[in-house]
Amino acid sequence: MESTKCLIIGSGPAGYTAAIYASRAALAPILLEGLQPGGQLTTTTVIENFPGYPQGVDANQLMADMRAQAVALGADVRPGFVSAVDLSKRPFAVTVDGEETIMAETLIIATGATAKYLGLPSEEKFRGFGVSACATCDGFFYRGKDVAVVGGGDTACEEATYLANLCRKVYMIVRRNVLRASKAMQERVARTENIEILWECQTREVLGDASGVTGVRLVRKSGEVFEKPIDGFFLAIGHQPQSELFKPWVATDEQGYILTEGKSSRTSVEGVFAAGDVQDPHYRQAVAAAGSGCRAALDAERFLLQ
């Protein structure tokens, strides 16, 4: 049975940054990459809003560089899927791939969150080529073009108004005949001239060719099927934090996001810390996740010193 001072679960910007800082603190961390090394950031293409890259950076290259930096500083970065945890006492028991058990003095949970998609084959086909779940990440690529946003809540309204500052036209595809968003967000959408709401509509198919998305086929509640030419298709129907495994042990909110104390990364279990999108329902940005990974490693170091 293996033991470590610091075990990090997850390999996105939060996990890799936590590994960098934990390594520099001489904690000799082990990082388990999970099923998607690099996290959900690897599902996008070029990132233009990560500091230090004036020409933008390929998302997969950014994650590869973070990983390499963690390894160079001494982190033990491994493939492995966590299948079970016991956080009832320290050291914490973490089962990897249903076989090996690692005992950890501190645990950093950086398992991220995944965007909810409609489940259409065409949506999957054009993911990263016109289909996106992050307007802040990818909206810049659609400057002066027409796009669509799926959803009727606060997130959808926020994404639509953000895109409206960049795009020529923004269609909101709303399944109901009302918005679920707050009154303030509804009013903001209503005041934005280049946003058009397509009420009582659902997406039947995302249309495209070798260059990417070219349109969307919709169906109204009445049964009418019609198409809209667009260049970008944005999902804004929520995210699912990857916290299911930890819910029996750490406190979460109603959506499953792990709750942390104040501005720290401390969870409801002493010695367990959370970083990145698994505890952040608001920002969901690589740079924010990296910052929280830094905090988690510093919190773990201070906990061990105490």
VENSUL-V837769 format. One line per field, one symbol per residue. ss: DSSP state (A for helix, B for strand, O for the rest). A space follows every 10 residues. Layout:
BEGIN
ss: ???
END
This chain:
BEGIN
ss: OBBBBBBBBO OOAAAAAAAA AAAAOOOOOB BBOOOOOOAA AAAOOBBOOO OOOOOOBBAA AAAAAAAAAA AAOOOBBBOO OBBBBBOOOO OBBBBBOOOB BBBBBBBBBO OOBBBOOOOO AAAAAOBOOO BBOOAAAAAA AAOOOBBBBB OOOAAAAAAA AAAAOOOOBB BBBOOOOOOO OOAAAAAAAA AOOOBBBBOO BBBBBBBBBO OBBBBBBBBB OOOOBBBBBO OBBBBOOOBB BOOAAAOOOO OBOOOOOBOO OOOOOBOOOO OBBBOAAAAO OOOOOAAAAA AAAAAAAAAA AAAAAO
END
